[in-house]
């Protein structure tokens, strides 16, 4: 419910700003790109940001709790766990920035794709499209731009998957490494087996 209210509020702000702006803004490509991003992303971006903040909070609490518990047994194991989360954190920030810049770069082509789709499917253009046989032309333009958009996104997502996997593997190795440290401490008698299980 809260996310719907927030989305409605942002949509209301966009609409109010759109009807009060000078007409010259509507002739600028940069403004059209900004308006396009605001219109299409306002419905889901705020919810995604809110969920990301909640996930970051949960992650900080989880890492903090585990680190605190491990430090009480072995400062080395706690430090290993804490520092193993840092590469993943920076990777996620870097990946978010790359995605943001890709979205900015693709905005103009997304507007073109939406326009071509609109021309091809809206009732207002059916007659002209058929009379002048423009369907194949606009379909071809649509496919070329849509394929480029998709390929650019896929390339970014592939890179993100590789780096995310590497950071997760690093965290898993660090976690098992800290378990090994605790087991060795138990074998050496520095902590009890009950402490280890806890």
N, C-alpha and C positions, 0 to 999 in steps of 0.2 A: 504494500500500500504506500509506504513512504517513497519507494523508488518511483512509483507512478506519479505521485504528487510532485516529486522533484523534476521528473521529465516534463510534466505539464507546465511547471513553472518556467523551465528553460525554454520550452516551445513558445510560451506566451511572450517571453522576453525577445526571442528571435522575431516573432511576428510583429510586435510593437516597434522594434528597431527597423524592420524592413519597410514598414509603411511611413516612417518618419524620416528616413534617410533621403538625401539629395539624389535626384535621378542620375546625376553624373556618376555616382558610385556603381550603378548597375551596368555601366559601359566599360568598367575596368575589369580586366581578367582576374587580377588579384582578389578583388572583392567577390567576384563570382566564385572563385575557388574557396574563399573563406566562408561564404554563405552556404555553399554546397556541403562543406565539412560540418558546419554547424547544424544544418538541417538533417543530414543523414546520420550523424553520430550522436546527436542529442538524445536519441531514443535508447541507446544502449551504453554509450561511453561513461556516463555518470555512474550507472550501476556497476560497470566493470571497475572503475576507479575505486568506488566504495568497497567492493569485494576484495580488491587488491590490498587496500589498506587494512581490512580485517585479516586477510591472510598474512600480511607482514606482521601484524600484531600477534597473531597466533604463533607464527614462526619464531619471533623474538622471545615470547614467553616459553615456548618449548625448548629452544636452544639455551635460554637462560636457566631454566629449571634443570635440564640435563647437565649443563656445565657446572651449576652449583653443586649438584649431587656428586658428580665425578670429582670436582675439586676437593670435596671433603674426604675422598678416598685417595686420590692421586692428582696433585696439581698438574702433572704432565698430561694425564688423560683428559682432564678438563680443558686444558689449553689446546690440545690437539683437536678436540671436538669444536671448540669455539672458533679456532682459526680455519677449520675445514669448511665452515659455513660462509666465510668471507668471499671466496671466489664465486660461489653460486650467487651471492647477493649482488656482486658487481656485474656478473654476467647478465642477470635479469635487468639491471638498470641499463646496461649497454644494449641489450636486445630491445627494450622498450624504446630507447632513443632511435635505433635503426628502424623499427616499425613506424614510429612517428614520422621520421623523415621520408620513408617510403610512401606513406599515406599522403604527405604534402606533395611529393613528386608526382604521384599518380592522380591527384585530384582533377587536373584538367582533362586527362584522358577518361576518367570516370564520368565526368560531365558529358563528354562527347558520346560515350557509350550509352548513357541514359537518354541523350537526345536522339541518337539513331534508333534506339529501341522505341522511343516515343513516336517518332515519325513512322516507323514500320507498323506500329500496333494501334495507333490512335485513329478514331473514326474521322477526324478532321482532315487527315492526309490521304485517305484511302484512294480517292479519285485520282489525285495527281500522281501518286505512286504507280497506279495501274496504267493510266493514260500514257505517261512518259516512260514506262517500264524502268522505274528507278529502284524497284525492290532488290534486284541482284546487286546493284551498286552499294546501297546502304547496308545490306546484309554482309557484303564483303568487308566494308569499312568497319562494321561492328565486330566481325570475327577477328580481324587483324588486331584491332586495339584491345579487345577482350583477351585474346591469346597473350599479348604482351603483358597486360596487367596480371594475368594468372601466372605466367612464367616468372615474372619478377617476384611475386609473392612466394611462389614455391621455392625459388632460389634462396630467399631470405629464410623461409621456414626450415629448409634443409640445413642451412648453416646453424640456425638456432637449435635444432634437434641435436646436431653433433656436439656443439659446445655445452648444451644442457646435459647431455649424456655424460660427457667428460667430467663436468662438475659434480654430477651425482655419483659417478664412480669414485671420484676423489673423496667425497663425503663418506661413502660406504667403506672405503679402505681406511679412512681415518677412524670411523666408528669401530670397525673390527680391530684396528690397531690399539685403540683405547681399551677394548675388551681384553686383548692379549696382555696389556700392561697390568690390568686389574687381576687377571688370572695368575700372572707371574708373581704379583704381590701376595696373592693368597698362597701360592705354592711356597714362597719364601717365608711365610708366616707373618708378614707385615699387617695383613688384615685377616679377619676370620672368614670362613666360608659363608656364614650367615650375612656378613657385610657384603660379600661378593654377589650373592643372590639378590640382595636388595637393590 
